[in-house]
Amino acid sequence: MAVHAHPDDESSKGAATMARYVREGVDVLVCTLTGGERGSVLNPKMDRPEVVANIGAIRKAEMDRAREILGVQQRFMGFVDSGLPENEDEPLPEGSFATKKLEEASAPLVAAVREFRPHVIITYDDDGGYPHPDHIMTNRVSVEAFEAAGDPDRYPGTGDPWQPLKLYYQMGFTKERFEALHEAMTARGLGSPYADWISRWEDRPAKWPATTRVPCADYFQIRDEALLAHATQIDPDSWWFVCPRELQQEIWPTEDYHLARSLVDTELPESDLFAGIHAEDVSPACS
């Protein structure tokens, strides 16, 4: 189960990993907590009045197309996008996802965990990957669901208990990765778009080390196709696609994660999100 804040997050964070596991026979569910209704149109080619006026419906249609490309299942959890404040003092819209109490915001995800019964959950770190209020709240509800879904005394009425076994933070946007791609592009005389990204990490030490690197280079094309399905958010001429795919496959052929919680024994570093999970570990939680 991959838990994300908005449509498009699933395609920019861990998409190749999901595509790989789906094609290896794993059931994968993306839980999208909001509809992205307050997202801006980031692709200038799509910045038209009729698109802006119908952004919520369009983003759901884009999500449906990306779901088909990735081969995953997908559910919206029913919350409203909080938007990205221009400054930290700006209040969030009343009733939006990030303003909800933790138990209210977590209940639909707990229900989804208990119904889908995942062994592994992927989400963002406690900074949200970047400080969008919905991303930070996504981390909080994901951790809450991981901890609560197996407890029969918590969240009554949301299904029979089920305990996931491993919780990961997605670590795709790291200084280490961008430096490697920047150096490779520069060495080949290509213009690199990553210098600005790298500079943002100069005074920011890595908080969560990558413990798990999943080889998935063969699925980068599927990842890119899923990204492009989110046409209001992804400009095909933007920095997302400046680095040639073949170079990415050579220099950084993995998607990376931090193992935040594990109820099974595993050895680090890992190359598989299911490392340490065996048949005897996957029976339903006792009620």
Secondary structure in CASP SS format (residue, H / E / C, confidence):
PFRMAT SS
TARGET T0000
AUTHOR 0000-0000-0000
METHOD secondary structure of the structure
MODEL  1
M C 1.00
A E 1.00
V E 1.00
H E 1.00
A C 1.00
H C 1.00
P C 1.00
D C 1.00
D H 1.00
E H 1.00
S H 1.00
S H 1.00
K C 1.00
G C 1.00
A H 1.00
A H 1.00
T H 1.00
M H 1.00
A H 1.00
R H 1.00
Y H 1.00
V H 1.00
R H 1.00
E C 1.00
G C 1.00
V C 1.00
D C 1.00
V C 1.00
L E 1.00
V E 1.00
C E 1.00
T E 1.00
L E 1.00
T E 1.00
G C 1.00
G C 1.00
E C 1.00
R C 1.00
G C 1.00
S C 1.00
V C 1.00
L C 1.00
N C 1.00
P H 1.00
K H 1.00
M H 1.00
D C 1.00
R C 1.00
P H 1.00
E H 1.00
V H 1.00
V H 1.00
A H 1.00
N C 1.00
I H 1.00
G H 1.00
A H 1.00
I H 1.00
R H 1.00
K H 1.00
A H 1.00
E H 1.00
M H 1.00
D H 1.00
R H 1.00
A H 1.00
R H 1.00
E H 1.00
I H 1.00
L H 1.00
G C 1.00
V C 1.00
Q E 1.00
Q E 1.00
R E 1.00
F E 1.00
M E 1.00
G E 1.00
F E 1.00
V C 1.00
D C 1.00
S C 1.00
G C 1.00
L C 1.00
P C 1.00
E C 1.00
N C 1.00
E C 1.00
D C 1.00
E C 1.00
P C 1.00
L C 1.00
P C 1.00
E C 1.00
G C 1.00
S C 1.00
F H 1.00
A H 1.00
T H 1.00
K C 1.00
K C 1.00
L H 1.00
E H 1.00
E H 1.00
A H 1.00
S H 1.00
A H 1.00
P H 1.00
L H 1.00
V H 1.00
A H 1.00
A H 1.00
V H 1.00
R H 1.00
E H 1.00
F H 1.00
R C 1.00
P C 1.00
H C 1.00
V E 1.00
I E 1.00
I E 1.00
T E 1.00
Y C 1.00
D C 1.00
D C 1.00
D C 1.00
G C 1.00
G C 1.00
Y C 1.00
P C 1.00
H C 1.00
P H 1.00
D H 1.00
H H 1.00
I H 1.00
M H 1.00
T H 1.00
N H 1.00
R H 1.00
V H 1.00
S H 1.00
V H 1.00
E H 1.00
A H 1.00
F H 1.00
E H 1.00
A H 1.00
A C 1.00
G C 1.00
D C 1.00
P C 1.00
D C 1.00
R C 1.00
Y C 1.00
P C 1.00
G C 1.00
T C 1.00
G C 1.00
D C 1.00
P C 1.00
W C 1.00
Q C 1.00
P C 1.00
L C 1.00
K E 1.00
L E 1.00
Y E 1.00
Y E 1.00
Q E 1.00
M C 1.00
G C 1.00
F C 1.00
T C 1.00
K H 1.00
E H 1.00
R H 1.00
F H 1.00
E H 1.00
A H 1.00
L H 1.00
H H 1.00
E H 1.00
A H 1.00
M H 1.00
T H 1.00
A H 1.00
R C 1.00
G C 1.00
L C 1.00
G C 1.00
S C 1.00
P C 1.00
Y C 1.00
A H 1.00
D H 1.00
W H 1.00
I H 1.00
S H 1.00
R C 1.00
W C 1.00
E C 1.00
D C 1.00
R C 1.00
P C 1.00
A C 1.00
K C 1.00
W C 1.00
P C 1.00
A C 1.00
T C 1.00
T E 1.00
R E 1.00
V E 1.00
P E 1.00
C C 1.00
A H 1.00
D H 1.00
Y H 1.00
F H 1.00
Q H 1.00
I H 1.00
R H 1.00
D H 1.00
E H 1.00
A H 1.00
L H 1.00
L H 1.00
A H 1.00
H C 1.00
A C 1.00
T C 1.00
Q C 1.00
I C 1.00
D C 1.00
P C 1.00
D C 1.00
S C 1.00
W H 1.00
W H 1.00
F H 1.00
V C 1.00
C C 1.00
P C 1.00
R H 1.00
E H 1.00
L H 1.00
Q H 1.00
Q H 1.00
E H 1.00
I H 1.00
W C 1.00
P C 1.00
T E 1.00
E E 1.00
D E 1.00
Y E 1.00
H E 1.00
L E 1.00
A E 1.00
R E 1.00
S E 1.00
L C 1.00
V C 1.00
D C 1.00
T C 1.00
E C 1.00
L C 1.00
P C 1.00
E E 1.00
S C 1.00
D C 1.00
L C 1.00
F C 1.00
A C 1.00
G C 1.00
I C 1.00
H C 1.00
A H 1.00
E H 1.00
D H 1.00
V C 1.00
S C 1.00
P C 1.00
A C 1.00
C C 1.00
S C 1.00
END
